[in-house]
Amino acid sequence: MSTLHLIRLPISLSALARWAASRNYGWTTRRDKKGSERDAGFDEGCAIHHLLVETFGKGALHPFRMLVASPGKQGHVYAYSRADAATLLEIAQACALPEVAGVCDLAQLAAKSMPETWRAGRRLGFETRVRPVSRLMKPLPHSGGNAFAKGAELDVFLIEAMRRFPEATSAEENMLKAGRSREAVYTDWLAQKLEGIATLAPGVRLARFVRNRAARTGHAPEGPDATLQGDLIVDDPLRFQDSLANGLGRHKAYGYGMLLLRPPRST
């Protein structure tokens, strides 16, 4: 198996927005009650996905994560790749369109090699931005009216809340009373994704949560955008390496599911 590399690529946020607008990438719409389309925001992850694919090829930088420091004029895309920096730059030099140079600073692309082996039992800190959703295997009734259809993609917190409290008008309040916060539900979801790969240490926290719309072909699903932080203990070194390279959960091609590793907390 080839070495896994952690890549960093600086990106101008304003130039990214202009580039995306010129291509109609990442802009989402929704229909109001009268059926008219309304702007629903900009999906930055979708725009970056298209930028990376056009510049380096499909899956070359995947999964990825955009990190932005205040005041937010420039961000850095971090990604795992089986290609090293020299190979990526060679591809970009041959294939990237001229306008890409104004969006990302290819001269500042940097890389480091990740460990080729991991020790079972090793404790590592982590941060991951995820979209904790699941597709329904059967229709799910809810108190607001018609049931959610089979195949609908829903927030796993809402799925649990509606199943536990199908008649409640404030399912979230009832979930909190039952000791099932978003943090708890999302931590359990992450633990399930890592089952047999790594064990989450106590104290995982929900560092950030918003709801947003994702720009996808033909639709713009609304859903959770959550960042979880904590420690994990490696169980299966080979599968753990695969989880770094492949990411966790859904929407991995659009800026979700990347495990960024950190020094573990003091115990």
Order of alpha helices (4+ residues) and beta strands (2+ residues): beta-alpha-beta-beta-alpha-beta-beta-alpha-beta-beta-beta-beta-beta-beta-alpha-alpha-alpha-beta-beta-beta-alpha-beta
